């Protein structure tokens, strides 16, 4: 089975801190994604990556950056956390060609105080 | 980015068939359409995907018309445990819509 793991299930950070959210997948997938999910707003795409060192902006990239140095790992970085970044963050991966089924991790609930 | 549109919510009763329709704008020629199910405090889980016409698996059926501008997820004989949020996604460089909250009542 495909497994997507995220470094933390729950995280509490202070305003202004630099925050790293890590995601690792074990199926050699080319594509990886970061979403945030807020009540009533569904899943919103922050960034995605098609390959190592490649990244593209999604719908809401402001305040975030990403890093993909290895194929299996995709990191989301909050350079200076703010309270409006309190949210559930979901990572996903998918194969590059043909069907695009995305496999999701369990999510990280980030609270910025 | 391609975006999808679904009804915000639907109610049903146990044992009924539920159909959820999704509209896709700017879907790419080679994009598949996928549907996901999400329970509270969990990541979305893949249900079914298709390119055109009809696809059926052990969980659901997916109907896609020839113009591929919409798709319909069909859940046969729903149970209380099917209460969840359902998302359609036209993948590739696309993003999820707001999802449909399905509530199944006894």
Interface residues (C-beta under 8 A of the other chain):
Chain A: X4 X35 X40 X41 X42 X43 X44 X45 X48 X56 X58 X59 X90 X92 X94 X98 X99 X100 X101 X102 X103 X104 X105 X106 X107
Chain B: X1 X31 X32 X34 X36 X41 X42 X43 X44 X45 X46 X49 X87 X89 X91 X92 X93 X95 X96 X97 X98 X99
